[in-house]
Amino acid sequence: MSGRRQVLLRIDPAVHDALTRWANDEFRSLNAQVEMILRRALDDAGRMPKHVAPPPKRGRPRATADKSGTATESD
């Protein structure tokens, strides 16, 4: 993958369950939800590094019509 790091996180099972429910409510994976929370906290604290790329866009790529009128997925 493009420079993404894996982190082992040990948390209370009740916190894990709450995060999972929150992620499900927002149609995110647990990993994406934790990253969103961490990014928001860094930004709020003024600690987000300037060179950090924004998170990937959610969902499937939009379908676009090619020259023949057939729908294709865009990148």
Summary of the structure (lengths in Angstrom):
residues: 75
radius of gyration: 17.0
end to end distance: 16.9
largest distance: 54.4
contacts: 109
relative contact order: 0.09
helix: 37%
strand: 8%
